[in-house]
Amino acid sequence: MKVKLEFSGGMDLLFGNKKMHEVELAETNGKRWTVGRVIMWARENLLTERPELFMKGDSVRPGILVLVNDCDWELSGTLDCELQDGDTVTFISTLHGG
C-alpha cells in the first residue's frame, strides 16, 4: 500500500529536512494499516533525530496536528483510523519558539 507522509511546521527537520515522503507499506498477515501503525513505522524508518519531539508514548506529542486526507484525525478515530492506498497523512507542529 502506498501512502504519502507530509511533515510541516518544522517537523520536516526531524525527518531528514524532507517535507514529503511517499512510502510503500508492506501488508502483514492481513493486518490493516492504521495511523498508529504508521506513526510507529515513521519513527523507526524515517525519523532522523530527536524522537522526543515527535512522539510521547505510543502517539504523537501534544501540539502536533495530524490530518488524514486533510481531515483532522480526531474525526476519523485517531490512532485507530484505518488507511487506504493513496491516503495522505500530514503532521503539523503547532509549537514554535519565540
N, C-alpha and C positions, 0 to 999 in steps of 0.2 A: 504494500500500500504506500502510495506517495502522498506526503503532506508537506506544506510549507510552514516553517517556523520563522517568525519575524520577531526581532528584538529592537525596541525603541526606547527613547528617554534615557539613553546612556547604557541600557542593558547590553547593547552590542559590544561594549568594551570588555565585557566578561566572556564574550563568545568570539574571540579572535578578531575583534573590530569588524565583524561582518553582520549586517542588519538582516539578511535573509539567507536561510538555509533550506534548500529543497532536499528532503531526505526520503529514503526508501526504508520503510519499517517492515521487517520480516514477519509473516504470520507465524504464530506459535501455538500449535495444538488447538486451533480454533478459538483461542483466547482473543477477545476483542481489544483493540487499542483504545484507551481512554486518555483523557487529558492527564490524569495522574500518572499513567504509564509513560506518557510522552515527556512529562517533566523529569521523571527519573532517568529516562533514556537520554535526554538532553544533558543532564548533569554528568552522566557517565561518558558520553560520546562527543559533546560539543563544547562544554564549559572549559575554558582555559585558565581561569583564575578566580579567586575569592568566592567559593561556593556559598559562603555565609551571606553574601549579598543577593543571592538568587533564591536560596531555599531556607526554610525553617521547618524542621521535622520532615514530614512527607509531602509538604506543599510549598508553594512559593511564599516568600516573605510578605508580611503586610506591607502595603504600599506598591505592590506590583499588580497592575490591572491585567487580567487575562481575557482575551477575546477569542471566540471560535467563529470564524467566518464573519467577523465584525460585530458579533453579538456577545454581550457580557456573559461570561461562563456561569455566573450565578443564576442566570435564567435557563441554563441548559444542564444543570446537575453538577457543577464544579468539577471535582476530581473524577467523578463517575461519568462525565459526559463522553459518550462514545463517538469516535471519529470515523469518518468515511474517507475513501480515496479522493484526493484532491482538496481536502479541507485545508484551511489556513488557521494556525494558532499564533496569536500575537501576544507578546509580553511587553508591557509598557511600564517603566518605572515612573512613579509619581513623586519620588523622593529626589530632592535636589539640594545641593549645598548652597550656602548663601552667605 
